[in-house]
Amino acid sequence: MKLFRFGPAGAERPGAFLSDGTRVDVSAFGEDFDEAFLGGGGPIRLKSWLAEHGAECPTVPESERLAAPIVRAGKIICIGLNYVDHAAETGVDLPAEPVLFFKAPSAITGPSDGLEIPRGSKKTDYEVELALVIGTRGKHIEESDAIAHIAGFTLHNDYSEREFQLERSGQWVKGKSADTFAPLGPWLVTPDEFTNFQSVDLWLKVNGEERQRSNTKQMHVGITAIVSYVSRFMSLCPGDVITTGTPAGVALGMEKPDYLKPGDVIELGIDGLGTQKQVARAEG
């Protein structure tokens, strides 16, 4: 299934794609895409409900704002330095084990809501990433069982303020968690419809110039191994987001870094997961 949420901020409603590609409002199903839905077999139940009631659901106009495809995230777990070329451009060796850090859930926003450059920022950067959303709670998950714990996959732009992240002491989280620094969506695609997650192209442009292009097969640690690894250290719960690293091409890796500024237009996409577009603005 391909799920999305739409409507004005604070009044979003759940939506889904029918088999013919029509976007419909599934509010009549009676559940939004929250932890209870994800952890309670919601996608399977909704698919069955749509088979009977889909034709009765109102269509969703293309003009509607799209929100993040889940109501909230309990935690956002990020994997750092997970593409070989990105580690090289930042001047560090590939880690012996995955690098984990957190991003505040308050950073989540819709795929086209825009980027707010934080007050005092001089080094706001972009990172196209494949993210997954947990659907079934688990701890010490075997890699062979990892897919059973994933509700779906989505597109993520892991915005980062590099001075806050790397030059202001402490952990990376302070450079990763500003408001609007975690656009998700436009869709959440269930694993049965996104089986090639380890061999899909991803890309990002700034003002029409391509900055990043790679394929998820270039990951240092793959998706199922990441889920298994993270679950050794914490329970993974429905609604948790794991974002799996970015390839080369970030501003930080440039000889003369070209960080984002107000008015810049950032576009990104992953095959099968749609595209995002943000316009940068200064924090008010």
C-alpha positions as CSV (number, residue, x, y, z in Angstrom):
1,M,0.0,0.0,0.0
2,K,0.9,3.6,-0.5
3,L,-0.3,5.8,2.4
4,F,-0.2,9.6,2.8
5,R,-1.7,12.3,5.0
6,F,-3.0,15.6,3.7
7,G,-4.7,18.8,4.7
8,P,-3.9,22.0,6.7
9,A,-1.3,21.8,9.4
10,G,-2.9,20.5,12.6
11,A,-6.0,19.2,10.7
12,E,-4.4,16.5,8.6
13,R,-6.4,13.4,7.4
14,P,-5.3,10.0,6.3
15,G,-5.2,9.0,2.6
16,A,-4.3,6.1,0.5
17,F,-3.8,5.2,-3.2
18,L,-6.2,2.8,-4.8
19,S,-4.9,0.2,-7.2
20,D,-5.6,2.4,-10.2
21,G,-3.5,5.3,-8.7
22,T,-6.5,7.3,-7.5
23,R,-5.7,9.2,-4.2
24,V,-8.6,8.9,-1.7
25,D,-9.5,10.2,1.7
26,V,-9.8,7.2,4.1
27,S,-11.0,9.1,7.1
28,A,-14.1,6.9,7.2
29,F,-11.8,4.0,8.1
30,G,-11.8,5.6,11.5
31,E,-8.0,5.6,12.2
32,D,-5.1,7.9,11.5
33,F,-1.6,6.6,10.8
34,D,-0.4,6.6,14.4
35,E,1.3,4.1,16.7
36,A,-1.9,2.2,17.3
37,F,-2.6,1.9,13.6
38,L,1.0,0.9,12.7
39,G,1.3,-1.6,15.6
40,G,-2.1,-3.1,15.2
41,G,-1.8,-4.4,11.6
42,G,-3.4,-1.2,10.3
43,P,-2.1,-1.4,6.7
44,I,-3.4,-4.9,6.3
45,R,-6.8,-4.0,7.8
46,L,-7.0,-0.8,5.7
47,K,-6.2,-2.7,2.5
48,S,-9.1,-5.1,3.2
49,W,-11.4,-2.2,4.0
50,L,-10.5,-0.4,0.8
51,A,-11.3,-3.4,-1.3
52,E,-14.9,-3.0,0.0
53,H,-15.2,0.7,0.5
54,G,-12.6,2.4,-1.7
55,A,-15.0,3.4,-4.4
56,E,-17.1,5.3,-1.8
57,C,-14.1,7.4,-0.6
58,P,-13.7,11.0,-1.7
59,T,-10.8,11.7,-4.0
60,V,-8.0,14.0,-2.8
61,P,-7.1,16.9,-5.2
62,E,-3.5,17.3,-6.2
63,S,-3.7,20.8,-4.8
64,E,-4.0,19.5,-1.2
65,R,-1.0,20.0,1.1
66,L,0.7,16.7,1.9
67,A,2.0,16.2,5.5
68,A,4.4,13.7,6.9
69,P,2.8,10.3,6.3
70,I,2.7,9.3,10.0
71,V,1.1,11.2,12.8
72,R,4.2,11.3,15.0
73,A,7.5,9.5,15.6
74,G,8.4,8.2,19.0
75,K,12.0,8.6,18.1
76,I,14.1,9.3,15.0
77,I,17.2,7.1,14.9
78,C,19.8,8.2,12.4
79,I,22.7,6.2,10.9
80,G,25.7,8.3,10.2
81,L,28.5,7.7,7.6
82,N,26.7,4.8,6.0
83,Y,27.7,5.4,2.4
84,V,31.3,4.8,1.4
85,D,31.7,7.9,-0.7
86,H,30.1,10.2,2.0
87,A,32.5,8.9,4.6
88,A,35.4,9.7,2.2
89,E,34.2,13.2,1.4
90,T,34.0,14.1,5.1
91,G,37.5,12.8,5.7
92,V,36.7,9.9,8.1
93,D,37.2,6.1,7.9
94,L,34.1,3.9,7.6
95,P,33.0,3.1,11.1
96,A,33.6,-0.4,12.5
97,E,30.0,-0.4,13.7
98,P,27.0,1.8,12.6
99,V,27.1,5.3,14.0
100,L,23.8,6.1,15.8
101,F,22.4,9.5,16.7
102,F,19.0,11.0,17.4
103,K,17.0,13.7,15.7
104,A,14.2,15.4,17.6
105,P,10.7,14.3,16.5
106,S,9.7,18.0,16.6
107,A,11.8,18.5,13.5
108,I,9.3,16.5,11.4
109,T,7.4,18.4,8.7
110,G,5.7,17.7,5.4
111,P,7.6,17.1,2.2
112,S,6.9,20.6,0.7
113,D,6.5,22.7,3.9
114,G,9.8,24.5,3.4
115,L,13.1,24.7,5.2
116,E,13.5,27.2,8.1
117,I,17.2,28.1,8.4
118,P,17.9,28.4,12.2
119,R,18.7,31.7,13.8
120,G,22.5,32.1,13.7
121,S,23.1,29.4,11.2
122,K,25.9,29.7,8.7
123,K,26.2,26.0,7.6
124,T,22.8,24.5,7.0
125,D,23.3,21.4,4.8
126,Y,21.1,18.9,3.1
127,E,21.1,15.0,3.0
128,V,18.8,12.8,0.9
129,E,18.0,9.6,2.8
130,L,15.9,6.5,2.7
131,A,13.9,6.2,5.9
132,L,11.9,3.3,7.3
133,V,9.0,3.3,9.8
134,I,8.7,0.6,12.4
135,G,5.4,-1.3,12.5
136,T,6.0,-4.1,15.0
137,R,7.7,-3.7,18.4
138,G,10.9,-5.6,18.8
139,K,14.2,-6.0,20.6
140,H,17.2,-8.1,19.6
141,I,15.6,-8.6,16.2
142,E,17.3,-11.2,13.9
143,E,18.3,-9.7,10.6
144,S,16.2,-12.4,8.9
145,D,13.1,-11.1,10.7
146,A,13.7,-7.4,10.2
147,I,11.3,-6.9,7.3
148,A,8.5,-8.2,9.5
149,H,9.1,-5.2,11.8
150,I,8.9,-2.5,9.1
151,A,5.6,-0.8,8.4
152,G,6.9,1.0,5.3
153,F,9.5,3.2,3.7
154,T,9.6,6.9,3.0
155,L,11.8,9.7,1.7
156,H,13.7,11.9,4.2
157,N,15.8,15.0,3.9
158,D,18.2,14.9,7.0
159,Y,18.9,18.6,7.2
160,S,22.0,19.4,9.3
161,E,23.5,22.6,10.7
162,R,27.2,21.7,10.5
163,E,28.6,24.3,12.9
164,F,26.0,23.3,15.6
165,Q,26.7,19.6,14.8
166,L,30.5,19.6,14.7
167,E,31.9,22.8,16.2
168,R,29.7,23.6,19.2
169,S,30.7,20.6,21.4
170,G,28.4,17.8,22.6
171,Q,26.6,15.4,20.4
172,W,25.3,15.7,16.8
173,V,21.7,16.0,17.9
174,K,21.9,19.8,18.3
175,G,22.8,20.2,14.6
176,K,20.1,17.9,13.5
177,S,17.0,18.9,15.3
178,A,15.9,22.4,14.3
179,D,12.3,22.8,13.3
180,T,11.7,21.7,9.7
181,F,14.9,19.7,9.7
182,A,13.1,16.4,9.1
183,P,10.7,16.5,6.1
184,L,9.1,13.1,5.6
185,G,7.0,11.8,2.7
186,P,5.2,12.3,0.4
187,W,4.2,8.6,1.0
188,L,4.7,5.6,3.2
189,V,5.1,2.6,1.0
190,T,4.6,-0.9,2.5
191,P,7.4,-3.4,2.1
192,D,5.4,-5.6,-0.2
193,E,5.3,-2.8,-2.8
194,F,8.9,-1.6,-2.2
195,T,10.8,-4.9,-2.3
196,N,13.9,-3.4,-4.1
197,F,14.7,-1.1,-1.2
198,Q,18.4,-2.1,-1.4
199,S,18.8,-1.2,-5.0
200,V,17.0,2.1,-5.7
201,D,18.3,5.4,-6.9
202,L,18.2,8.6,-4.8
203,W,19.1,12.1,-5.7
204,L,19.0,15.7,-4.6
205,K,19.3,19.1,-6.4
206,V,19.8,22.7,-5.1
207,N,18.5,25.4,-7.4
208,G,18.3,22.9,-10.2
209,E,22.0,21.7,-9.8
210,E,22.3,18.0,-9.0
211,R,24.4,17.7,-5.8
212,Q,23.7,14.0,-4.8
213,R,23.0,10.9,-6.9
214,S,23.6,7.4,-5.7
215,N,21.9,4.0,-5.2
216,T,21.0,2.3,-1.9
217,K,23.2,-0.6,-2.9
218,Q,26.2,1.6,-2.0
219,M,25.2,1.5,1.7
220,H,28.0,0.3,4.0
221,V,25.4,-1.5,6.2
222,G,22.2,-2.6,4.7
223,I,18.6,-2.0,5.8
224,T,17.9,-5.3,7.5
225,A,21.2,-5.3,9.3
226,I,20.5,-1.7,10.5
227,V,17.2,-2.7,12.0
228,S,18.8,-5.7,13.7
229,Y,21.7,-3.7,15.0
230,V,19.7,-0.8,16.4
231,S,17.4,-3.3,18.2
232,R,20.3,-4.5,20.2
233,F,20.5,-1.2,22.1
234,M,16.8,-0.2,22.4
235,S,13.3,-1.5,21.8
236,L,12.0,-0.4,18.4
237,C,8.3,0.7,18.6
238,P,5.5,1.3,16.2
239,G,6.0,4.8,14.7
240,D,9.8,4.9,15.3
241,V,11.7,6.2,12.2
242,I,15.1,5.0,11.2
243,T,16.9,7.0,8.6
244,T,19.7,5.2,6.9
245,G,22.4,7.6,5.8
246,T,23.2,9.8,2.9
247,P,25.6,9.5,-0.1
248,A,28.3,11.9,-1.2
249,G,27.6,15.4,-2.5
250,V,26.7,17.3,0.7
251,A,27.9,20.9,1.1
252,L,30.2,19.8,3.9
253,G,32.2,17.7,1.5
254,M,32.9,20.5,-1.0
255,E,36.3,22.2,-1.4
256,K,34.4,25.4,-1.0
257,P,31.2,24.5,0.8
258,D,28.0,26.0,-0.6
259,Y,25.6,25.9,2.3
260,L,22.0,26.7,2.0
261,K,20.6,30.3,2.2
262,P,17.2,31.8,2.1
263,G,15.5,31.5,-1.3
264,D,17.3,28.3,-2.2
265,V,15.1,25.5,-3.7
266,I,15.9,22.0,-2.6
267,E,14.5,19.0,-4.6
268,L,15.0,15.4,-3.9
269,G,13.6,11.9,-4.6
270,I,13.9,8.2,-4.3
271,D,12.6,5.9,-7.0
272,G,9.3,4.5,-5.9
273,L,8.9,6.9,-2.9
274,G,8.2,10.1,-4.7
275,T,9.8,13.5,-4.5
276,Q,10.1,16.5,-2.1
277,K,10.6,20.2,-2.7
278,Q,11.5,22.7,-0.1
279,V,12.2,26.5,-0.3
280,A,14.6,27.8,2.3
281,R,13.7,30.8,4.5
282,A,15.2,32.4,7.5
283,E,13.8,31.7,10.9
284,G,11.6,34.5,12.0
